[in-house]
Amino acid sequence: MVKITKKGKKAWVTFTVAGDGSDTMKIKGEWNEWAAEPMKRKKNGDFYIMKILPTGRAYRFGYENGEGRWMTEETLPKEASPFGSENSILEL
């Protein structure tokens, strides 16, 4: 799930992904040249991270669990990646 709060030229974006039994979850996206960012774990097992991103563009991203499995955001559109998987598209 993605929650977006726009404030002028920036958006506060909270990414939340259901725990899948992995000990860790990372998010990777265009906003930081696909560097892996660890997500925090909630008490219920879900993972989350909050980012402040410039508005007026689209960002491709995805989640990577502790076993290296690539996952997309269920609530957003997707597109094929050059690596044979899919990326989520976040429009801000």
C-alpha angles and dihedrals in degrees: 000000000000123000116195127194112182120206112177111297094351135066129207104218123189114196116199125181127181116252112254099192093277121128092223141029129192133191123216126187151149093267090077103023092267096298112161113251118192116235123219121244122235122215089256091058097256120127127226144175133180122219132183107217135176114255127228099066145067124252127203116213147145144187127252120200126212092271092054097255112151116225135182132216109266095211098054136067118266137211134192116268125215088249097065096261133089134258128208118239119222113194114202 
